[in-house]
Amino acid sequence: MKLSKRQKLAIASLILTIGILGVQSVEVEVRYQAIGLLAGVAYGVSAWALFEDLKGIEWLTVLILPVMYPVAVALFYFLLPVRLLTRVMILGLFGVGMYALLLTENIFNVAAIRTIQLLRAAHAVGFLLTLVVAFFMWDTIFSFRLGGWWNGLLVFITSLPLVMQALWSVNLEEAVTGKLWLNSLGLSWGLAGLGLMISFWPVTITVASLFLVTGLYVGLGLVQHALSGRLFRKTIEEYLWVGGAVLMITFLLARWGG
């Protein structure tokens, strides 16, 4: 029996949900190797589910989030309280989110060939899940309590693929152009600078992560509007107001007294 596209997406989501559960069941010493294996499985099952329309650069751009999302959730899963209800809720939300993500990437996949009405909704879901993945990644990075320069480097490494796929999705080009690379590198470099700066502020891990996610929200939103030709003064002001408000709140939440 030939499976429909939605059935493949559902099976891929179920496999990866089981994979998340499996990663938490292995010994602590090999958990990171297990996450690496999960990343490979995520690429394989996502490519299988979306195979019909994948071509060219889409083998990279379309599959970045479906790989990074389960990896980010698996890493963040370690930081959760060891309570059954909490972990069951996270697994359930992950499964729903993974299915929504694969549907979104399928829309990008198809929209690269022909016009599709759901593209705007796909952009919204893709943007939201990019922010979620970024938060999980950066919360994990800050939980290691590394030096500021290491934090900045790891933020840059994790930002670059997230930013690149998000910017590519705006115009769904057939190749990663020089302009796309420059925008991705520039925004990722800026986020790395924010990661370095916030490492020296006396704030909690969660506040530092949310501060960086806000930086991603503002930067990515502005660049996406610019690439789509819809960057107006009012749009710039709205994003800058959000960024300024979060910067002020973060400053006030810092324990400057020691």
N, C-alpha and C positions, 0 to 999 in steps of 0.2 A: 504494500500500500504506500503510495506516494504521500509524503507529509506536506501539509501546507506551510507557507512562510510563518504564519503565526504559531503553528504547532512547533516548528523548529525553534522559534524564539522562546517559547515556553519551556521546551526541553532544555535548551541552553541555560536558561535562568535557573531551572531546577538543579541541573548538574553543578552549577557554580555555587548555589546555596548549600548543597551537600558538601562541596569543596571547602567552603568557609567553615562548616561544622567540623570537617575532617582535619583541617589545619589546627583547630583548637584542641584536638584529641591527641596529637602527637607529643612527644617529649619536648620540653622547653629547649633543649640543646639543638634540635633540628627544626624548630619552627620557622626560622627564616629561610631555610632551604625548602621547606614545604610551601612557603609563600611564593618563592621563585617558581616552584612547580605549578602552583595555582595560576600564576601569571601566564605560563605556557599553555595551560589548559584553557584559560579564559580566551587567549588569542585563537586557539584551535576551534573551540566550540562556537565562538562568535563568528569566525570566518566561515565555518560550516553553515551556520544559520543565515548568514547574509551573502553567501557565495554567489548566488544567481546574478547579482547586479554589481559585484565588486570588480573594479578594474583600475589599472594604473596606480596612481598615488593613493587611491582609496584603501588599498591594502595596508597603508600606514595611517592615514588621517582618520578614517572611519573607525578603526579598531583601537585607537589610543584610549579613549574613555572606557570601552568595555574591558580593557585590561587593567587600567589604573583604578577603576572603581572597586572591583573585588579585592585588589591588593590593599587599597587604602582602608577598606572596611576590615579586612583581616588584621591589619596592623593596629587599627583603633580598637578592635575587639579585645586585644590584650589589656587595654587600659580600663575596661569596664569592670564594675563590681562583679564578684563571682556570685551572681544571683540568677537562678533559672529563668524567672520571668523577664528580667532585663535582656538576657541573651536571646530568649525566644522572640521577644519583640524586635530586636535588632535583626535577627535572621529573617523574620517575616517582612520587615521593611526593606531589607536588602533584596529579597526575592522580587518584591513588587517594583522596587527601584531598578533592578537589573532588567526586568522585562520592559519597563518604560524606556530605559536607556537604549535597549536593542531596537525597540520600535522607532525611537528618535533617529538612531543611526541608519535604520532602513529608509526612513523618509529622506535623509540627506543623500543616501545612496541613489534613490530613485530620482530625487530632485536635481541631481547632477546631470541627468539625462533629459528629463522633461519637467515642465511646470507642474507643481502639486500644491493643492490648497492648504495642506497641513504644515507647510514649511514654517510659517510664523510660530505656530505652537511648538514645533520641534526646536526652533531656536530658543524659545523660552525654557523648555525642559532641559535642553543641552546646557544652557547658561547656568541654570540652577544646580544641575548635577556637577558641573565643573567647580562651582563654589563649594559644594559638599565634599567632593574628592579633595580639593585643596585644603579644606579645614581638617579633615581626617589625617592627611599627610603631614601638615604642619604641626598639628597637635602632637602627633607621634614624634616628630623631629625635636620639638621643644621639650618633650618629656624625657629625652635622653640627657638633657642638661649639658650639652656640649658648649664649647666656646662660641663666641659671637661669629667668628670667621667661618667656622664649620656650619653654623646655622645658615649664614648667608649663602654658602656654597650649595648646601642641600636644598635650600629654597629655590635657588636658581635652577638646579637640576630637575626638580619636580615641577617647577613652573613652566619650563620651556615646552614640553610636550602638551601640557594642558592649554597653554596660551595658543600654541600653533594650531591645534585642532579647532579651538574656538574661533580663531580668526579665519581659518580656512572655510569654516562652515558658513561664513557670511555670503561669499560669492561662489563657493563650490567650484573652484578653479581646477583645471586638469593637472596642474603641477604646483609645487610649492615655489612660488616666485621669489625673486630677490626682495621685493617690497614686503612680502609676507614674512620672510626670514628676518629682515631688519626690524619690523614691528614686533615680532615675537621675541627676538633677542633684547631689544630695547626695553620692552615691558618686563621681561623676566629679570633683566639686570636691575631695573628699578625696584622690583619686589625683593630681590636679593639684598639691596641696600636697606630697604625697610626691615627685612629680617635681621640684618646686622644691627641696625639701630635699636630695634625693640628688644634685642637680646641684652642690652645694657640698662633697660628700664626695669624698675622693681615692680613688675606686674606678674600675675599668675599665668600659667601656661595657656589656659583657655582665653584669657584676655589678649595675650600676645597673638594667638592663632586667629581670633576674630578680627584683630587689628589688621593683620596681613590679608585676610579674606576681604576685608573692606577695601584695601588697596587694590586687590585683584578686581573687585566689583567695579570700582571707579575707573581704573586703567583699561580694563577689558571693555567696559561699556562705552567709554569714549572712543577707543580705537575701532570698535565694531561699528559705531555710528559713523565714524569718519570713512571707513571702507565702504559703507553702504550709501554714502552721500547724504546722510541725514543728520550731520553734526551741526546743530544750530546753537545760538548763544544761550537760549533757555535751557537746552539739554546740558550744556557745559556747566551752567550755574547750578542746576539740580544735582549733578554728580559731585561738584565741588562742595556744595553744602553738606551732602552726606559725608564726604571724606573729612571735611573740617569738623563736623559734629562728632564723629567717631574719634578723631584725633584728640579733641578736647576731653571727651569722656574717658578715653584711655589715660590721658595725662592726670585727670582727677582721681582715677582709680589706682594709680601708682602709689606705692607706699614710700614716698620720698624721705620719710622720717627714719627709715631703717627697718 
